Amino acid sequence: MTEVVVTRRGQTTIPAEIRRKYGIVEGTRLEIFDKDGVIMIRKKRSTVDLIGTGSVDVKKACELLSRIREEDDR
């Protein structure tokens, strides 16, 4: 377990070894949620992560692609 500090603005640093292990680089989107009193952070899955998994139907894939295109246009 690694200890990190939260700044007065609510920011913290993810240790380098964890960033490397999970491929977290500048611009990577993360999800944070509370599960039974435990704060959890995970990489947000992109459509690239879903290719070939069969876990997304065509309609959902199209919705995800549309959302990515909207983000790219910003």
Helices and strands as residue ranges (DSSP letters): H 16-22, E 30-35, E 38-43, H 47-50, H 58-73
